[in-house]
Amino acid sequence: MKAYCKEQGWNLIDIFRDEDISSTKLNVEALEIDRVGLQEMLAPLSSVQIDY
């Protein structure tokens, strides 16, 4: 992934891992998804402008 991004001229922010093997666990009432890896990936999006 790092080499591919470098070849494309993309700035790789980080590599995240989501090991939720079963499926998404959704708390409908709180509108939350109980997946740690996904949440760790989404958190920086509020402070970084993403083009892709």
N, CA, C and O atoms as a GROMACS GRO file, in nm:
protein
  208
    1MET      N    1   0.083  -0.119   0.000
    1MET     CA    2   0.000   0.000   0.000
    1MET      C    3   0.087   0.125   0.000
    1MET      O    4   0.060   0.220  -0.074
    2LYS      N    5   0.192   0.125   0.083
    2LYS     CA    6   0.280   0.242   0.089
    2LYS      C    7   0.345   0.269  -0.047
    2LYS      O    8   0.349   0.384  -0.091
    3ALA      N    9   0.395   0.165  -0.112
    3ALA     CA   10   0.461   0.181  -0.242
    3ALA      C   11   0.362   0.230  -0.348
    3ALA      O   12   0.395   0.316  -0.430
    4TYR      N   13   0.241   0.175  -0.346
    4TYR     CA   14   0.140   0.215  -0.443
    4TYR      C   15   0.105   0.363  -0.428
    4TYR      O   16   0.098   0.436  -0.527
    5CYS      N   17   0.085   0.406  -0.306
    5CYS     CA   18   0.052   0.547  -0.282
    5CYS      C   19   0.167   0.637  -0.326
    5CYS      O   20   0.145   0.743  -0.384
    6LYS      N   21   0.290   0.595  -0.298
    6LYS     CA   22   0.406   0.674  -0.339
    6LYS      C   23   0.412   0.685  -0.491
    6LYS      O   24   0.438   0.793  -0.544
    7GLU      N   25   0.389   0.574  -0.562
    7GLU     CA   26   0.389   0.575  -0.708
    7GLU      C   27   0.283   0.670  -0.765
    7GLU      O   28   0.304   0.734  -0.868
    8GLN      N   29   0.168   0.678  -0.697
    8GLN     CA   30   0.058   0.762  -0.743
    8GLN      C   31   0.076   0.909  -0.703
    8GLN      O   32   0.001   0.995  -0.749
    9GLY      N   33   0.174   0.935  -0.618
    9GLY     CA   34   0.194   1.071  -0.570
    9GLY      C   35   0.096   1.110  -0.461
    9GLY      O   36   0.071   1.229  -0.438
   10TRP      N   37   0.041   1.011  -0.394
   10TRP     CA   38  -0.057   1.035  -0.289
   10TRP      C   39   0.010   1.043  -0.154
   10TRP      O   40   0.110   0.976  -0.130
   11ASN      N   41  -0.044   1.125  -0.065
   11ASN     CA   42   0.004   1.136   0.072
   11ASN      C   43  -0.074   1.037   0.158
   11ASN      O   44  -0.190   1.060   0.189
   12LEU      N   45  -0.010   0.929   0.196
   12LEU     CA   46  -0.074   0.828   0.280
   12LEU      C   47  -0.074   0.878   0.424
   12LEU      O   48   0.033   0.897   0.484
   13ILE      N   49  -0.191   0.900   0.479
   13ILE     CA   50  -0.203   0.953   0.614
   13ILE      C   51  -0.169   0.847   0.718
   13ILE      O   52  -0.093   0.873   0.811
   14ASP      N   53  -0.224   0.730   0.701
   14ASP     CA   54  -0.202   0.622   0.798
   14ASP      C   55  -0.258   0.494   0.740
   14ASP      O   56  -0.329   0.496   0.640
   15ILE      N   57  -0.225   0.384   0.803
   15ILE     CA   58  -0.283   0.255   0.766
   15ILE      C   59  -0.363   0.206   0.886
   15ILE      O   60  -0.311   0.200   0.998
   16PHE      N   61  -0.487   0.174   0.862
   16PHE     CA   62  -0.576   0.132   0.970
   16PHE      C   63  -0.614  -0.014   0.952
   16PHE      O   64  -0.613  -0.066   0.841
   17ARG      N   65  -0.646  -0.078   1.060
   17ARG     CA   66  -0.682  -0.219   1.058
   17ARG      C   67  -0.816  -0.236   1.130
   17ARG      O   68  -0.832  -0.195   1.245
   18ASP      N   69  -0.909  -0.298   1.060
   18ASP     CA   70  -1.041  -0.324   1.119
   18ASP      C   71  -1.060  -0.474   1.121
   18ASP      O   72  -1.081  -0.536   1.016
   19GLU      N   73  -1.054  -0.534   1.238
   19GLU     CA   74  -1.058  -0.679   1.249
   19GLU      C   75  -1.195  -0.732   1.289
   19GLU      O   76  -1.205  -0.841   1.345
   20ASP      N   77  -1.299  -0.657   1.262
   20ASP     CA   78  -1.433  -0.704   1.294
   20ASP      C   79  -1.472  -0.810   1.191
   20ASP      O   80  -1.518  -0.778   1.082
   21ILE      N   81  -1.452  -0.934   1.226
   21ILE     CA   82  -1.469  -1.044   1.132
   21ILE      C   83  -1.616  -1.072   1.100
   21ILE      O   84  -1.650  -1.097   0.984
   22SER      N   85  -1.703  -1.068   1.199
   22SER     CA   86  -1.843  -1.106   1.176
   22SER      C   87  -1.913  -1.009   1.083
   22SER      O   88  -1.922  -1.034   0.963
   23SER      N   89  -1.961  -0.901   1.135
   23SER     CA   90  -2.024  -0.797   1.053
   23SER      C   91  -2.036  -0.672   1.138
   23SER      O   92  -1.997  -0.671   1.255
   24THR      N   93  -2.088  -0.567   1.079
   24THR     CA   94  -2.103  -0.442   1.151
   24THR      C   95  -2.203  -0.458   1.265
   24THR      O   96  -2.311  -0.514   1.247
   25LYS      N   97  -2.165  -0.409   1.381
   25LYS     CA   98  -2.256  -0.408   1.495
   25LYS      C   99  -2.308  -0.265   1.507
   25LYS      O  100  -2.234  -0.174   1.544
   26LEU      N  101  -2.433  -0.247   1.477
   26LEU     CA  102  -2.491  -0.114   1.474
   26LEU      C  103  -2.582  -0.092   1.594
   26LEU      O  104  -2.671  -0.172   1.620
   27ASN      N  105  -2.558   0.016   1.667
   27ASN     CA  106  -2.646   0.058   1.774
   27ASN      C  107  -2.740   0.160   1.712
   27ASN      O  108  -2.706   0.278   1.702
   28VAL      N  109  -2.856   0.116   1.672
   28VAL     CA  110  -2.950   0.199   1.598
   28VAL      C  111  -2.994   0.321   1.679
   28VAL      O  112  -3.006   0.431   1.625
   29GLU      N  113  -3.019   0.302   1.807
   29GLU     CA  114  -3.067   0.413   1.889
   29GLU      C  115  -2.963   0.523   1.900
   29GLU      O  116  -2.997   0.641   1.896
   30ALA      N  117  -2.836   0.487   1.914
   30ALA     CA  118  -2.730   0.587   1.929
   30ALA      C  119  -2.667   0.624   1.795
   30ALA      O  120  -2.581   0.712   1.789
   31LEU      N  121  -2.708   0.557   1.688
   31LEU     CA  122  -2.650   0.576   1.555
   31LEU      C  123  -2.498   0.560   1.559
   31LEU      O  124  -2.424   0.641   1.504
   32GLU      N  125  -2.453   0.452   1.627
   32GLU     CA  126  -2.310   0.425   1.640
   32GLU      C  127  -2.277   0.288   1.582
   32GLU      O  128  -2.359   0.196   1.586
   33ILE      N  129  -2.157   0.277   1.529
   33ILE     CA  130  -2.108   0.149   1.479
   33ILE      C  131  -1.998   0.103   1.573
   33ILE      O  132  -1.900   0.175   1.595
   34ASP      N  133  -2.013  -0.018   1.628
   34ASP     CA  134  -1.919  -0.072   1.725
   34ASP      C  135  -1.806  -0.146   1.653
   34ASP      O  136  -1.798  -0.269   1.659
   35ARG      N  137  -1.721  -0.072   1.586
   35ARG     CA  138  -1.604  -0.130   1.518
   35ARG      C  139  -1.487  -0.037   1.544
   35ARG      O  140  -1.480   0.073   1.488
   36VAL      N  141  -1.396  -0.081   1.628
   36VAL     CA  142  -1.285   0.004   1.673
   36VAL      C  143  -1.200   0.051   1.555
   36VAL      O  144  -1.169   0.170   1.546
   37GLY      N  145  -1.163  -0.039   1.465
   37GLY     CA  146  -1.079   0.000   1.351
   37GLY      C  147  -1.145   0.104   1.263
   37GLY      O  148  -1.079   0.197   1.217
   38LEU      N  149  -1.273   0.088   1.240
   38LEU     CA  150  -1.346   0.185   1.158
   38LEU      C  151  -1.351   0.321   1.228
   38LEU      O  152  -1.330   0.424   1.163
   39GLN      N  153  -1.377   0.322   1.357
   39GLN     CA  154  -1.382   0.447   1.432
   39GLN      C  155  -1.246   0.516   1.433
   39GLN      O  156  -1.238   0.638   1.422
   40GLU      N  157  -1.137   0.438   1.447
   40GLU     CA  158  -1.002   0.496   1.445
   40GLU      C  159  -0.972   0.559   1.309
   40GLU      O  160  -0.901   0.659   1.302
   41MET      N  161  -1.026   0.501   1.203
   41MET     CA  162  -1.004   0.555   1.070
   41MET      C  163  -1.086   0.683   1.048
   41MET      O  164  -1.038   0.778   0.987
   42LEU      N  165  -1.208   0.685   1.097
   42LEU     CA  166  -1.297   0.799   1.075
   42LEU      C  167  -1.259   0.921   1.158
   42LEU      O  168  -1.284   1.034   1.115
   43ALA      N  169  -1.199   0.902   1.274
   43ALA     CA  170  -1.167   1.013   1.365
   43ALA      C  171  -1.083   1.122   1.299
   43ALA      O  172  -1.118   1.239   1.314
   44PRO      N  173  -0.974   1.092   1.228
   44PRO     CA  174  -0.893   1.198   1.168
   44PRO      C  175  -0.964   1.273   1.055
   44PRO      O  176  -0.921   1.383   1.018
   45LEU      N  177  -1.070   1.218   1.000
   45LEU     CA  178  -1.136   1.282   0.887
   45LEU      C  179  -1.196   1.418   0.924
   45LEU      O  180  -1.218   1.502   0.836
   46SER      N  181  -1.223   1.440   1.051
   46SER     CA  182  -1.282   1.567   1.092
   46SER      C  183  -1.178   1.680   1.092
   46SER      O  184  -1.214   1.797   1.092
   47SER      N  185  -1.048   1.644   1.092
   47SER     CA  186  -0.947   1.748   1.098
   47SER      C  187  -0.855   1.753   0.976
   47SER      O  188  -0.766   1.838   0.970
   48VAL      N  189  -0.876   1.664   0.879
   48VAL     CA  190  -0.790   1.656   0.762
   48VAL      C  191  -0.877   1.659   0.637
   48VAL      O  192  -0.977   1.588   0.630
   49GLN      N  193  -0.840   1.740   0.540
   49GLN     CA  194  -0.914   1.743   0.414
   49GLN      C  195  -0.869   1.624   0.329
   49GLN      O  196  -0.750   1.610   0.300
   50ILE      N  197  -0.962   1.540   0.289
   50ILE     CA  198  -0.932   1.420   0.211
   50ILE      C  199  -0.984   1.441   0.069
   50ILE      O  200  -1.098   1.482   0.049
   51ASP      N  201  -0.898   1.413  -0.029
   51ASP     CA  202  -0.938   1.424  -0.169
   51ASP      C  203  -0.984   1.291  -0.225
   51ASP      O  204  -1.066   1.289  -0.318
   52TYR      N  205  -0.934   1.182  -0.173
   52TYR     CA  206  -0.967   1.049  -0.223
   52TYR      C  207  -0.996   0.957  -0.108
   52TYR      O  208  -1.027   0.840  -0.130
   0.00000   0.00000   0.00000
